[in-house]
Amino acid sequence: MNRKILSPALFVLFTALAAFGATRTIAFERNGSVWIANLDGSGAKKIAAGALPEISPDGTRLAFNTEGDAKNRPGPERRIAIADVASGKVTF
């Protein structure tokens, strides 16, 4: 096999394997707040008040629902929020 083809193929393979070795995180809801933790449950960190969290595939952002007071409407006002996991900054 030609070395020029083999070298990039090995690079892609090892890069993909390294991604699987990275720390994987989960997102969950507890007592009206969204949290993240390592896959084994260690390192739990509260992100914000909310529900139904979904973590991005790369583990850097968290999407979740929030509820606030609806102005002049019955029921709560629901929004989708995005939180940066590293900084904790939430945007609506």
Secondary structure, 3 states (H helix, E strand, C coil): CCHHHHHHHHHHHHHHHHHHHCCCEEEEEECCEEEEEECCCCCCEEEEECEEEEECCCCCEEEEEEEEECCCCCCEEEEEEEEECCCCCEEC
